[in-house]
Amino acid sequence: MKFSCNKEALLHEISMAQEIISSRNTLSILSNVLLETIDSTLFIKATDLKLGFETAIPVEVVQPGITTVFCDKFLGILRNLPEGEVEFDQQDGNLFIRPRFKKVSFQLKSIPSDKFPELQSINEDQYFQIPQRDLSEMISQTVFAVSDDETRYFMNGVFFEKLEDSIVMVATDGRRLSFISKSFSEGIKKFESIIIPPKILNLLNKFMVGEGLVDLAVTEKNIFFKIGNRKIYSNLIEGQFPNYSRVIPKEQTFQISIKKDDLYEALKRVSVLVEQKSRRIYIRLIQDTVILDAEESEIGSAKEEIPCIYNGPETVIALNYLYLVEPVKVIDEEEINIKFSEPNKAITLKAKDDESFFHIIMPMQVD
């Protein structure tokens, strides 16, 4: 195999491939990236057995061929090469890498491609399209709430289902729940409800540029995405996701309206002195005022007052501050509504002018 291409074009794709590869597979075939040249195209593949990635870029092919090389070192070489054209020549179990106009060369050992796992594939007619912007928002509003408790593996991913002309995504760890629903006018193919691992969702948010469409397809055991020339898929999490509708409050008596930026910045400041184990922060409510209060034993305390719109009884609510700051961070609206009925019952966060999503948080015990 022998080909040449622009360094930057290849570097971008190999960076994405490295994101797929598991760090636990060092120096095995799973730590390698597959390179194959056909006609005037270089195909690039990577997998950790649970996820797969494939992309293609135009190159100048001198001799077609196929091989695999250690992705991490290949990426390191590419990052340190000078700008411009780079020549690649695979022979005798090695890949030789030489920039066209510099007297420097690298040699990487290669492993034959027949040892590389076969990637999953799906018929093109099984894909349907949704806007990248919508999918990116849905991921951002849910993925942080996924449980990391491996004993409840069915909560280790984001629930994904089709309801009439809408797609719903839900994540929960048992103490909080994030929900978002988006309606699409047409073209959403029927699929059974699934649970998607967070790794592929976080990668998708890196791959998507926010404009255009993303193709996706769902099978019994996998979910597939296409963005331009790039394809990425993941195994699904098996199991029964909790009935999330049972924990959504039907009515909540009191409401706080507050500026998103005011709340977010105050949370960041006060959380400097939050108790590290419990992460407890107190929200004290009085007429048109929110007081955030945190204390770290034997070190110090922090308090900040924020103006708001609130007309209810004086109340103290204790929360894990991360459960509050993470949803506030991803709400892209100027004003947030916080609803509750009692200090020890679930509170709901949502944007003032967007009903498509909400976040539910269970309070902590008030000492």
N, C-alpha and C positions, 0 to 999 in steps of 0.2 A: 504494500500500500504506500502510495506517495501522493501528497497533495500540498497545496499552499492556500493560505487565506489571510484575511486581515485579522490581526491579533485581537482587536476589541470585539469584533463580532463573535469570535470563538470564546473569548474570556467570559462574555455575558452568559452564554449558554452553559459553559462548564461550571460557573458559579451556581446556577440553578440546579444542575445535576448534583453538585456537592451537598446542597440542602436536603436532597432526598436520602443520601447515603447515611446509614447508621454509624455513629462513631464506635459502636461496640463491635463492628465487623472489620476492624483494622487488619490489614494484610491478608484478607481473604478475597475471593472473587467479588464479594458484595461490596468491597471498598473500591472496586474498579469501575470505570466508566467505559462503555462500549463505543467504539468509533468505527463507522463503516462508510466507505465512499462508493457511490453508485452514480454513473454518468457525471454530472457536475454538482452533486449534492453530498454533503457530509451528514450522516445520521448519527445522533448521539442518544445513548440510552443509559439509564441508571435505575437501580432498584434496591430496596432493602427487604424484599419479599412481600412486605405489606403494602408498600407504595411503589409505583412505577412512573417513570418519566421518559418521554421521548420528544426529540425536537430535530429540526433539520435546518441547515444553513447552506447557501451557495458557496462552493469552493472551486478552485482550479485543480482538477484531478489529472495527475500524470499516470498513475497506475491504480486501478480499483483494488480494494481489499478490505479486511476487517480484523480488528484486534481489540484488546482491552488494556488499559493502563491504570495505575493507582491514581485515583481522582484527586486526592488532596495534594500530592506533589505536583501533578500535572497543572492544577490550578495555581499553585505557588510559582511554578515556572512562568506560566502565562502572565501572571501579575507583574513579574519583574522583567519581562522582555521589553525592549524598546518598542515604540509605536511603529506600525507599518506591517508589511507582509512577512509572514513566517512560513518556513518550509518544514514539512513533516515527512519523514521517511522511515517506514517500518520494515526491518529485515533482521533475520537471525535472532528473533526473540527480543528485539529492542526497538524502541521508537526514538529516532534521532530528531531533535528539534533545533532549528537554526533560523534566526532572523536573517532576512535577505541581505541587509546592508550593514551588519555588524559581525565582527569576528568573535562570536561566542556560540557555543553549542551545548546542548544537554542530551543526555541519554537516559531513557527510562526503560526498565524491564517491562515486557508485556506478557500477558497471559492469553492463550488461545481463546477465541470467542465461544468455542463449543462448550466451555465450562460455565458460561454466563447464563443465568436463568432466563427462561422465555417469559416475555412480558404478556400480560393479559390484553386481549383485544375485543372489539365489539363492532357490529355492523354500523355503518354510517347512518342508516335510516332509523336507528334507535335514539339518536340525539335530538334534543330540542334546545331552543335558545331563550336566554333571558339576558337583560342588560347587565353588564359588568357592575355598573354603579349600584344597582339594587342588590346583587349578590354580595358585593363588598360590604354594604351597610348591614345586611342580615348577619353576616359573619361577625362583624365588629360588635354588634349589639348582643351577641349570645356567647361567643366562644370562651370568654373569660370566666363564665359561670359553670364550666364543666367541672365535675368532681374528679379529684385525683385519688380517691379511695378505691384501690384495686379490688377490694372485696365486694364493691357494688359496681362491677364492670359495666353494667348496662347504663350507668350514669357517667361513664368516662368519655362520652361523645355528645354531639349535638343531634337532637331528634329532628327529623326532616320529613315532612309529609305534605301531601296535596289535599286541599279541601276545596272542592268545586273549582273555581278559577284562580285560587290562591295557593301560594306555597308558604308553609309555616315552619319556623325554626324555633326550637326551645332547648334551653340548657338549664340544668339544676344540679346542685350538690347537696340538696336536702335542707339547707339553711337559706338558700336564695334561689330565685328562678328568673330567667330572662326569656322573654317572648317577643317574636316579631312575625308579622304576616304581611305579605305583599301580593297584590292582585295583578294578574296578567290577563290581557284581553283574549289571547288565543295561543295555541301551539304548545301548551303544557301537556305532555303525554302522561297517561295514567301510570302510577307506580305505587308499590306498597310502601308503607311507612318504614323508614330506616334510621339507623344511628350512625353518624359519621364521626370518625376519629378527629380530634382537633388538629393533628399535625398537618393533614392535607388542607384544612381550612385556613390555617395560618400561612401555609405556603401559597395558596391561591391569592390571598390578600397581598402577598409580595409580588406575585406574577402579574396580577391584573393592573391595568393602567387607568381604570376608571371610565374609559370611553369604549363604545362598541359593545359587542355581544360576546357572551361565553356560551359554548355548547356544552350540554351535560346529558348524561344518560345514566339510568339506574337499572341494575340487575339484582338478582337475589343476594349476591355476595359482594358486589363491587359498585362503586360510583366512579364515573369517568367524566373528565372535563377536557375541553379543547379551547385554547386561546391562540388564535393564529396558527402558526406551525407547531405549537407546543401541545403535547398531550400529557395528562397526568391522571393517575387513577389510584384508588385506595381500596383495600379490603374494608368491609363494614364490621361494626360491632354487633355481635349476636346478643339477643336477649329482649326482654320486654321493658320498654321505657315506662316510667311511672305515669299514671293518669294525671297529667299536669293540670287539667281543668278543675280538679277537686280543690286545689290550693289557691285558685284565683278568687280573691274576695269579690263578692257580688255587690256589696255596698260598703262605703266607708264614710264616716260622718264628717271628719274634719279635713281641711286642706290647707297646705302651705304653698304659696307661690313665691318663688325666689329666683334671683338672677343666677344662671348657671355658672358664670365665671366667678361671681362672688363666693358661691358655695365651694367651688372646686379649689380656688386659691386658699380659702380659709381652712379647708380640710388638709391641704398639704402642709400649711404652717402648724396647725395644732397637732397633727399626727407625729411631728418630730418628738413629742413627749408622750406618746401613747404607750401603754404597757405592752411590751413586745409579745408576751405569750397570748394574752387574751385579745389584744388589739382593740380594746373597748374604748369607745368614744361616747360621750353623753351629749344628747341634743336637748337643750332646755328651751321650751317654747313659752313665750309670754306675748302679750299683744304686739303684733307686727314686728317681732324680734325673734331671731334664732340665736341661741348662745351655744357655741361648741366648746366642750370642756374635756380635757384629757389630763391624766396624771400618771406619771411613771414613779413607782414607789422608790423613795429615798433619793430620787434624782431631781424631780421638779414637776411642774404642771404648766398647762397652757390653756388660755381661754380667749375666745374671740366672739364678738357680737356682729351679727349680719342683719340688715334690714330685710323685711319680707312682708308679705300680706298674709296675716293670720288672725282670725277672730274666733278663738276657742279657749278652753280652759288652760291654765298653766299646767304644763306636762313635762315629764322627763322621760326620754327614750334612750336606751343604751343599744349601741350597734357595734358590730365589727367594722372599723372604719374602712377597711378594704372593700367590704360589701357595698359601701356607699360611694367611695371615690371611683371605683372601677366603672360602674354604670354612668356616673356623672361625667366622667372623662369622655365617653363615647357618644353622649347625647349632643347632637350638633344643632342646638336651638338656644336662643337667648334666655328663655325662661323655663323653669322646671316646676311641675306640680308634684307635691308629696302628699299622699293621702293616708289616713289612718283612722281607726275607731277607738282603740285603747292602746296604752303604752306597751302592753305585752303581746299584742297581736300584730299580724303582718302589716307592713307599710308598703305602699306602692309608689314608685317613681315613674313619671312619664313626662314627655315634652308637652308644653302647654298647647301647642298647635299641631301635634302629630299623634294620632291615635293608633298608628300602626304597630307600636311597640310599647312595652312596659317592663319594669323590673320590680320583683317582689322580694322583700328582705324580712327575715324573721328577727325580731329584737333579741337582745341578750337580757339576762337578769340584771335589774337595777340594784346595786349594793346599797 
